[in-house]
Amino acid sequence: MQTSITNLSNEFKPSFDQTATAVPGQSLTVSSSAVAMIATPLYELTQKVVWDLQTDAAFVTFDGSTPTSSNGHKIAAGTSGEWSPEVANAAKWIRETLDARLQISEFQTR
């Protein structure tokens, strides 16, 4: 399932810190050990986290449990979406077969 993000430019802008510097995107390698989606803390004004799984399928959980091939939601390569900061912070990922690349960007209301 893919989520359209075409309207983000009308409602949201990239998150900026106190020095008016754009918050950089994060790239995460999803491997054979479970990893948290957010490696560095999100900027405090971030209201949406846009992500896409770029290379291989993976499993994700949100309840604090460790994702496995029998626990979690299977996300296909090429899937993208928008999550709240709370959901993104709770997400843990593990690859299905091969390492996968997850790209993450932060947005806030204009």
Secondary structure by P-SEA (a helix, b strand, c coil): ccccccccccccccccccccccbbbbbbbbccbbbbcccccccccccbbbbbbcccccccccccccccccccccccccccccccaaaaaabbbbbcccbbbbbbbbbbcc
